[in-house]
Amino acid sequence: MTRPPTAAQRRIIEAAEPETGRITGTATQLARLVALRLAFRHPRPPHDHFLTPAGHRIREAVEETPAPQPEATPAAPTPPGGVFTAWLGGEPDAVASPARAREVRTAWQGLMEIRRMTNPDGATDRPCAWERGRLAHSAALALEAAGCAPATGTATGHRVTDTPQPEAVAVRHPDPGALAACAAALRRAGWQVSEHAEPRGGRWLLASPRRT
């Protein structure tokens, strides 16, 4: 974005539907918001427009008037260029927030559309080629979208790492119950999951994208 949105553009952003981020306006107004990367046009009819994560951040800044505090709570990090990045677990500056939840929801909805458009049969219940090229981040997004919490700062959570095995990632969590929840979330997202023992105790998951 090269300049801040105009007053008219802010009014459109403020009027967005709270849950979906759907916005309305003239064709020119909507096209300009898309050009500013504050909105995107859905590829499917009726081609509605929705706020991007950057648009949601502007809406949140307009709506919220933070009360003065001795120590401000750090905001969730904004990736360079406003591009969404899945949390693999262990990001020291990552902070869970309502804005982050909206970004995750938007990213997951976008991923479902990529599946629909690129899987040969249009299926959305299994990973697509785009995900197989980004295994760790795709698995991490599936986990976070399902409500599983990654390890952030000093908070305990899951961690997703690459493995030497082709098309497979490892998921670890110190809590067996939370690890089981991670396995269930990945299976619902179309991943094959198996559980294995750590050499020094504990368990971990091996997950790979299902093809059929």
Secondary structure, 3 states (H helix, E strand, C coil): CCCCCCHHHHHHHHCCCCCCCEECCCHHHHHHHHHCCCEEECCCCCCCEEECHHHHHHHHHHHCCCCCCCCCCCCCCCCHHHCCCCCCCCECCCCCCHHHHHHHHHHHHHHHHHHHHHCCCCCCCCCCHHHHCCHHHHHHHHHHHCCCCECECCECCEEEEECCCCCCEEEECCCHHHHHHHHHHHHHCCEEEEEEECCCCCEEEEEEECCC
